[in-house]
Amino acid sequence: MNGDKPYSAASERNREPILAVLRDAFRDCRNVLEIGSGTGQHAVHFAAQMPWLRWQSSDRAENLPGIRAWLDEAALPNTPEPLELDVAQQPWSVTAVDAVFSANTLHIMSWDEVGQMFAGIAACVRAGGLLAIYGPYNIGGRFTSESNEAFDRALRAAVPHRGIRDAAEVDALAARHGFVLTGDHALPANNRCRLWRRAV
């Protein structure tokens, strides 16, 4: 905790590399949905640095108080009340958005939940809209580092349905929901920010 707010050191470390990707990718967007906002740190940082965006945070109910604490302290004009959103509860209560961002979520969901997330995203992103997902990915069925392999092993030991997802499998799932890969950015600590655009 950071005072009365939840705090993630990883969010603090990765926010600038992610911002460098999103600032360009989201330059023509106006309304962004963040799925799995976690502590709320990304929401306040990205909304402050990209003031042309309306940054809609969301997460499961238990995480909303922490997100609100960050949003209330920042008091930014472009961060509305966080939404309660569980990817498995369809349909989502989200209107049309220009883009969706999510960080470090695919590996903590089951593969079925990942599929439900993409279905929900496809239902709320406008034609030509963007999807950006940050986190660790396997490439060609292989881990990209020993640390990622150890991380995957720890994830599966704790909860068997968790694990680092393969980039090609995520791309295939995205394609089934009308999204085409347009960018793949290697970021620090063996993470990537991958971008897809919804077909017009």
BELPE-V441224 format. One record per residue. N is the residue number from 1. RES is the residue in three letters. PSI is psi in whole degrees, -180 to 180 (* if undefined). NEAR is the number of other C-alpha atoms within 8 Angstrom. D_LAST is the distance of its C-alpha to the last C-alpha in whole Angstrom. Layout:
BEGIN
N_RES_PSI_NEAR_D_LAST, N_RES_PSI_NEAR_D_LAST
END
This chain:
BEGIN
1_MET_147_6_43, 2_ASN_92_6_43, 3_GLY_-120_5_45, 4_ASP_15_6_44, 5_LYS_145_10_40, 6_PRO_155_9_39, 7_TYR_135_8_39, 8_SER_117_8_37, 9_ALA_-36_6_38, 10_ALA_-41_6_35, 11_SER_-38_9_33, 12_GLU_-40_8_35, 13_ARG_-40_7_35, 14_ASN_-5_9_31, 15_ARG_-38_10_30, 16_GLU_-45_7_30, 17_PRO_-39_9_29, 18_ILE_-44_11_26, 19_LEU_-38_9_26, 20_ALA_-34_8_26, 21_VAL_-48_10_22, 22_LEU_-34_10_21, 23_ARG_-39_9_22, 24_ASP_-46_7_20, 25_ALA_-38_7_17, 26_PHE_17_10_17, 27_ARG_-28_7_18, 28_ASP_10_5_16, 29_CYS_163_9_15, 30_ARG_-39_9_18, 31_ASN_120_11_18, 32_VAL_135_14_18, 33_LEU_126_12_19, 34_GLU_125_13_22, 35_ILE_129_12_23, 36_GLY_57_11_26, 37_SER_-14_15_28, 38_GLY_-117_8_31, 39_THR_-26_13_34, 40_GLY_-3_13_31, 41_GLN_-44_14_32, 42_HIS_-42_10_29, 43_ALA_-48_14_28, 44_VAL_-36_13_30, 45_HIS_-48_9_30, 46_PHE_-38_10_27, 47_ALA_-37_14_27, 48_ALA_-38_8_30, 49_GLN_-18_6_28, 50_MET_72_8_25, 51_PRO_-12_8_26, 52_TRP_-9_5_23, 53_LEU_145_11_22, 54_ARG_109_12_22, 55_TRP_105_14_23, 56_GLN_106_14_23, 57_SER_157_16_25, 58_SER_157_14_26, 59_ASP_178_15_28, 60_ARG_160_10_31, 61_ALA_-39_7_33, 62_GLU_-19_5_36, 63_ASN_-9_10_34, 64_LEU_-38_13_33, 65_PRO_-41_7_37, 66_GLY_-40_11_37, 67_ILE_-44_14_33, 68_ARG_-37_11_35, 69_ALA_-43_10_38, 70_TRP_-44_13_36, 71_LEU_-42_13_34, 72_ASP_-41_7_37, 73_GLU_-42_6_39, 74_ALA_-35_7_36, 75_ALA_47_7_35, 76_LEU_149_9_32, 77_PRO_-11_5_31, 78_ASN_25_9_27, 79_THR_92_14_28, 80_PRO_173_9_28, 81_GLU_133_7_30, 82_PRO_146_11_29, 83_LEU_144_9_27, 84_GLU_122_9_29, 85_LEU_119_12_26, 86_ASP_121_7_27, 87_VAL_-27_10_24, 88_ALA_-12_7_26, 89_GLN_95_7_26, 90_GLN_150_6_23, 91_PRO_159_5_22, 92_TRP_153_8_22, 93_SER_57_5_23, 94_VAL_131_5_20, 95_THR_179_5_18, 96_ALA_131_7_14, 97_VAL_160_12_14, 98_ASP_-26_12_12, 99_ALA_158_14_14, 100_VAL_139_14_16, 101_PHE_142_12_19, 102_SER_141_12_22, 103_ALA_131_10_25, 104_ASN_47_10_27, 105_THR_-36_9_26, 106_LEU_-36_10_25, 107_HIS_-9_11_29, 108_ILE_-4_9_31, 109_MET_158_11_29, 110_SER_162_10_29, 111_TRP_-34_8_27, 112_ASP_-42_7_26, 113_GLU_-36_10_25, 114_VAL_-43_10_23, 115_GLY_-41_9_21, 116_GLN_-35_10_21, 117_MET_-45_10_20, 118_PHE_-36_11_17, 119_ALA_-43_9_17, 120_GLY_-40_12_17, 121_ILE_-44_9_15, 122_ALA_-30_10_12, 123_ALA_-18_6_14, 124_CYS_-8_10_14, 125_VAL_131_14_11, 126_ARG_160_9_8, 127_ALA_132_7_5, 128_GLY_-2_8_5, 129_GLY_171_11_8, 130_LEU_153_13_11, 131_LEU_129_11_14, 132_ALA_124_13_17, 133_ILE_121_11_20, 134_TYR_144_13_24, 135_GLY_-173_11_27, 136_PRO_142_12_28, 137_TYR_146_12_27, 138_ASN_151_12_29, 139_ILE_124_10_28, 140_GLY_32_7_29, 141_GLY_8_6_30, 142_ARG_151_7_33, 143_PHE_147_10_34, 144_THR_-6_10_33, 145_SER_160_7_36, 146_GLU_-35_7_39, 147_SER_-38_6_39, 148_ASN_-37_12_35, 149_GLU_-43_10_37, 150_ALA_-39_8_40, 151_PHE_-45_8_37, 152_ASP_-43_11_36, 153_ARG_-42_9_39, 154_ALA_-41_8_40, 155_LEU_-48_12_37, 156_ARG_-30_11_38, 157_ALA_-36_7_41, 158_ALA_-47_6_41, 159_VAL_109_7_38, 160_PRO_-29_8_37, 161_HIS_-5_8_34, 162_ARG_166_13_33, 163_GLY_158_11_32, 164_ILE_132_11_30, 165_ARG_151_11_27, 166_ASP_134_12_26, 167_ALA_-42_10_23, 168_ALA_-36_8_22, 169_GLU_-38_8_22, 170_VAL_-41_9_20, 171_ASP_-42_10_18, 172_ALA_-40_8_18, 173_LEU_-44_10_18, 174_ALA_-43_12_14, 175_ALA_-37_9_13, 176_ARG_-22_7_14, 177_HIS_15_9_12, 178_GLY_18_9_9, 179_PHE_139_11_10, 180_VAL_132_11_11, 181_LEU_130_10_14, 182_THR_-10_8_14, 183_GLY_147_7_17, 184_ASP_104_9_21, 185_HIS_120_8_23, 186_ALA_125_8_27, 187_LEU_170_10_29, 188_PRO_161_8_32, 189_ALA_34_4_34, 190_ASN_37_10_32, 191_ASN_165_11_29, 192_ARG_153_13_25, 193_CYS_111_14_22, 194_ARG_141_12_19, 195_LEU_136_12_16, 196_TRP_151_13_12, 197_ARG_136_12_9, 198_ARG_134_15_6, 199_ALA_142_8_4, 200_VAL_*_4_0
END
